[in-house]
Structures are given as structure tokens and as C-alpha cells.
């Protein structure tokens, strides 16, 4: 069934920024990353596994995150992801790009920040 995009759906490219920002707090496995994004956004953003894991693999391929296997809080084997130094640099750059873009959109919509 086709449905219009929901305001809570994550724009392409934005998910990488959200993952990197979540990992600034420290290593985490996929479920924790998704849950953190959902909770931090006051449940406005829901990250599906079908989007999360390809994004994590893409970030790992780009050297922005690294991973290692460990044991989760419920005693299950899980892959934990952590931010690399290049990931921290990309997070800063992506955050600046996001802020410039949202400011530009706000200006177009007639909103004033000052």
C-alpha cells in the first residue's frame, strides 16, 4: 500500500549524521543506536533495521565507524560500533552542513532566528 511520506521518516543522508551523533557517547550496538535515536527524538524518529544496518556498514566502509564483536546487556553476541577519529571530523562537518541547511530552509519559510 502506498502512503505519503511521514514527518517522522528520516531523510536520506540524515541517518548517517544521527548515527555518528549517537556514537559520540561511546560504543553501542545496533539496537541501542536505534533506541537512542528514537528516545532522544521523543519518538518522532524511528530507525528500522533495514535502514540502520546498511548505514552502519556504509559508515564502516568509509572509515567513520569501527566495529568489534562483544556481548550485549542481555548476554547475546552483538556487534558494537564506535566512532573513529575520521568519524568525529565528519560529525563536525555534517553538523555544520545540517545547521546551514536548516537555517536556509527556515529563512525561506519566513522564520527568523534573531
N, C-alpha and C positions, 0 to 999 in steps of 0.2 A: 504494500500500500504506500503510495507516495504521500508525503506530507511536507508542508513548508518547513524551512529551517527554523529551529527553536533558538531563542535568545541564549539558552544555556549551552548550545553546541559550540565547540571550540573551533575557531578559525584555523585554517591550515597555517602552519608555521608558528602559531602561538603556543602549541603544545610543547614544543622544544623549550621555549622560554619558561613555561610553567614547571617543567621537569627540572631544568637547571636551577631555578629558584628554590624549588623544594629540596634539592640535594645540597644547597648551601648549609643546611642544618646538620648534615652528616650523611653517612651511607644509609641506604634504605633499599628494600626490595620492592618489586612492582606493586603489590597490594598496598603497602604503606605509602608509596608515592601517590597512587590514585586516591586513596583515602584522605591523605593530607590536602591534596588539591580540592577535593570535594568539601572537606571541613573548613579549610581556610576561605573558600569562596562562599561560605554559608550555604552550601549545597546548590549553588547556582551552576556549577560546572561539574559534570560527571564524565570521567575518563573511562572509556571502555577498553577492555584488554586488547581488542582488535586494533585499537589506535595506539595504546600505550607501548606495547612491546615492540612494534615496528619502529616507533620513535626512539625507544631506548637503544635498539640495535643501530639505528642511524646515527645517534649521538656517539655511540661507542665506536662505530666505523670512522667517524670524524675526529676521534681522539678527545672528545669533550667530556666523556664519562669513561670510567673503567669499571670492571666488574670482577667479582670473585664469589665463589660458592660458600655458603655458610648455613647456619641453622636459624630458622625464624623463631619468633617468640612462642609459637605453638609446636616447636620441636620438629618442624619439617625442613627439608633441604630447600634452600631458596638462593637465588642469585641476587647479591647485593650490589648496588650501583653507587659509585662515588664520583664526585666532581673532580676533574683533573685541573691542573693549573691553566691549561688552554680553555677548559670549560668555564673557569672563573672569569677569564678575559672575555669570552664570548657572552657570558651572562651580563657583564657590564655593558658591552656594546649593544646587545639585544635589548636591554632595559632602556638604554638611551634612545634607540630607534623607536621602541614602543611608545615612549613618552613624547617624542617629537610627533609621531603619527597621531596619537590620541589628542594632542594639543591642536594639531592641524584640523582634525575632524571636528573638535569642539568649536573651533573658530568658524568653520563652515556652517555648523548648526546654530551659530549665533550665541554660543555660550561664552562667557567671559571668566577668566581665571584671575583677574586682577582688577 
